[in-house]
């Protein structure tokens, strides 16, 4: 795996979903927020939790556990929202990802990252950039841009834009 070709660093924010350790390239991470109340958006996918207010902007929040088929987790003191930057139709957009807890920021050299293994035709690994090997554990490195299809991302941002417009119209935003 060569991040240099992709214009990415070899630094990753690591986080937990259930007992598994995942990583996001730090270049796509804007900030990490404590868990806060989320305003539900009607008629959205199960993984779309709703929107939160980040400095006056409605930011959609998705539950990565649900998106990955792990079911909903219990909210704990470690539960947090990672704000990531994505490109949708060549425009920059931000989104929150609910995770069980953030671990640390790590440098993982390219030689310690293997390509995602082929897990059969029923398991989609296109959103896995690679598997980082750290001493006694693995880090599943995600390509956050590929976790959601362009259609899903467009739908998520459209719904959050609707909520934002409605809150401005009602004077609550």
Buried (B, 14 or more C-beta within 10 A) or exposed (E): BEBEEEEBEBBBBBBBBEEBBBBBBBBBBBEBBEBEEBBEBEEBBEBBBBBBBBEEEBBBBBBBBBBBEBEEBEEEEBBBBBBBBBEBEEEEBBBBBBBBBBBEEBEBEEEBBEEBEEEEEEEEBEBBBBBBBEEEEBBBBBBBBEBBEEEBBBBBBEBBBBBBEEBEEEEEB
